[in-house]
Structures are given as structure tokens and as C-alpha cells.
């Protein structure tokens, strides 16, 4: 992931991968079924890990407004904690459908729940556009953090607050929800090993 983020390509020479991993090229060839498919594998792993982690982070919380706020802020916080993760997402999420698909899943589910319960003041047919806005706003906040223009708390909270206001949440409540403390994303053991 780090090499892809740094180089900007979708392929890595086996010699570079072997050097980075401290292994021989033969070991890489023997253990990697299809070196040309490595980028797709990394994207799959990251998308699955992120989806799982965000859902797990919700715990017993049921408020769709807080869930959306936390999902956005967790992305921004993770960029601060793992800049290579953020650079990879910033570089490829708009190009690789698997990475960007998160915004059409978890936030869409929460938006629909919030509309059904009257928590949000938006129309059901707006969900797809709102998910796009959320993803774009979150990527923008991530870029601010990656480039050192804002802290993760500032960028994440400002972005989440603005999105909650757009959903019809009153100003004071939106600010409180967007500033509430939360734990970092739980991580899957598989991803830590990679």
C-alpha cells in the first residue's frame, strides 16, 4: 500500500517489492500467485478492512447522525495516524470503485435510517447525491490533514458539522455531535500483518 501510494502507479516491479519486504524475488514469485494482481488485492483488502472497522466502531450507538459524523471523522483521523493509508486513499479512491464504494454503503444505510425515522430533513431520492457530497467533503478534509493545513480534529469536526447541518440537524446539536470523543478505528489483524 505504501509503495503504491508513493509511486502513484498500479504495478510494482517484483524486484522493488522484494527489496521492500526484505525477501528474494523467488520468494515473492513463489508466494504471490499473480504479481500483476497485487494492486487489486490491496484495494480489496483495504476496502473490506475499512468497511468492517467503521461498522465495528459504531458499537451499540444507534443515532444515524452520530454514526455519519463518526464515519467521516474516523477517515480523517486515520489519515493523521497513518499518512500512507491516507495518501493511498486520496490517490486511488476516486479511480478504484472498490475503495470509493464505502460511501454508497454505510453512509447510505445511515441516511436511509435517518430519513425513515425523521432524523434527517432530506428526500430519499437525494441519498446518492448526499453520499457523493460526504465522500468528496471527507476526501477534502483528508487532504487538508495530509498537507498540514488543519489538524484531524479541526478538519474532521468542521466537515462532519457542515454535513450534519446539510441533513437538517440544528446548529448546536451538529457542533456537539461533530466534536464528541470517539475511539480510533478498530483494525483487523489481517491488515496489521500486511
HUNOR-V344206 format. One line per field, one symbol per residue. psi: psi as a letter, one per 40 degrees, with the letter a starting at -180 (. if undefined). burial: + if it has 16 or more other ideal C-beta (glycine too) atoms within 10 Angstrom, else -. A space follows every 50 residues. Layout:
# HUNOR-V344206
psi=???
burial=???
This chain:
# HUNOR-V344206
psi=dddddddeaeihhdddddddefiiddddddehdgdeeddddddddddddd ddddddddbehehddddddddddddddddddgdddddddddededhddde dddecdddddddddddeedigiideeddddddddddddddddddddeedi idddddddddddddddeehidddddddeehiiiihiiiddddd.
burial=+-+++------+-+--++---------+---------++--++-+++-++ -+++--++----++++++++++++++++++-+--+++++++++--+-+++ -++--+++-++-+++---++------+--++-+++-+++-++++++---+ -++-++++++++++-++-+----++-++---+--+--+--+---
